[in-house]
Amino acid sequence: MIYFDNAATTPMLPEVIETVYQSMLSCYGNPSSTHALGREAKTAVETARKSIANQLHVTAQEIVFTSGGSESDNLVLYNAVMEMGVQTIVTSVLEHHAILHTLEYLSHRFGTQVLYVNLTEEGFIDVQHLETLLQTHPEKKLVSLMMVNNELGTLLDMEQVGTLCSAYQTLFLCDAVQGVGHYELDLKKIKVDFLTASAHKFHGPKGVGFLYVRKGNAMRPLLHGAPQEHGLRAGTENVHSVVGMAKALELAYKNLNSDSEHIAQIKSQMAAGLKANIPNIQFNAQSDDLMQHAYHILNVRFPEKIELFLFKLDLKGIAASGGSACQSGSDKGSHVLKAILNESDAQKTSVRFSFSKFNTLAEVESAVAIIRGILK
């Protein structure tokens, strides 16, 4: 199997698996228990919290463990409306459904005003329009924009948006699920109030993630019960997964330069191979450009609609996506591609290939040959 669907999820690193295994084997106490085994588990959780905080240049008190990006996004958006007095939320139509569907609910249930920032033809945020929206709406606001688009790989200038939000006294939530572990982040310098991440996007366990909450932003839990996670999330901590996530993030940043160079080479070779072998192939939002797009995501548009193309790829041993993995099984197509393509191009077959440190140039060569064979 050639696995080119790493934006959906990544395989766990052997070192992470070993860390999780050892934790499950010996660290089985409840972190809320006061005896020695409970204290050992509590220490493991807090050590992991400090490790993650250090990677992002924040304090451990600002890191909250969750089940992943979707829960973290929901926690922030609900609190913004119900606890922080936010009346207007500015976002884009390209956001993950964890944002868009939550905003639909908040708008319907509480009357929250949702504004959508304009996009460029290539799918980037129109920063000038964003500033106009912030200028013309004096009520309390929150901006919710993702760091790396999970389908197109377009990159957000977080520092620019953070500075803009600060200037207009607007809260800033950044869904960084596709960015954490792939790019260095110094949250002391970037003026972001909330940032979300999922471990399984950087070779960690599934079902665990974290939320960064800048000090001074008071929040309440969605899940009520015991006061775990600084009182923001009731329930016994997922000790083994939290420890595994910290290990995965440590390794991601330890090897970031060499891994990113390798993955960028994989992406470049894939784009070059497709261009050389398939006439009139296009890259949605110019995703083959490494300067303004994530180095691990390539969104390809073929010259025509190809029936059951992903199924045919799967039969030939290639795993890829038609959009985000969350859309699999849906016949509605990608809301992201519909937003940036004309009707004709939107009907053509588009595929997202996404890469990791485990991919090889030999896999790229095989994949291009297989795709060429399917099209013939």
Buried (B, 14 or more C-beta within 10 A) or exposed (E): EBBBBBBBBBBBBEBBBEBBEEBBEEBEBBBEBEEEBBEBBBEBBBBBBBBBBBBBEBBBEBBBBBBBBBBBBBBBBBBBBBEBEBBBBBBBBBBBBBBBBBBEEBBEEEEBBBBBBBBEEBBBBBBEBBBEBBEEBEEBBBBBBBBBBBBBBBBBBBEEBBEBBBEBEBBBBBBBBBBBBBBEBEBEEBBBBBBBBBBBBBBBBBBBBBBBBBEEBEBEBBBEEEEBBBEBBBEEBBBBBBBBBBBBBBBBBEEBEEBBEBBBBBBBBBBEBBBEEBEEBBBBBBBBEBEBBBBBBBBBBBEEEBEEBBEBBEEBEBBBBBBBBBBEEEEEBBBBBBBBBEEEEBEBBBBBBBBBBBBEEEBBEBBBEBBBEBBE
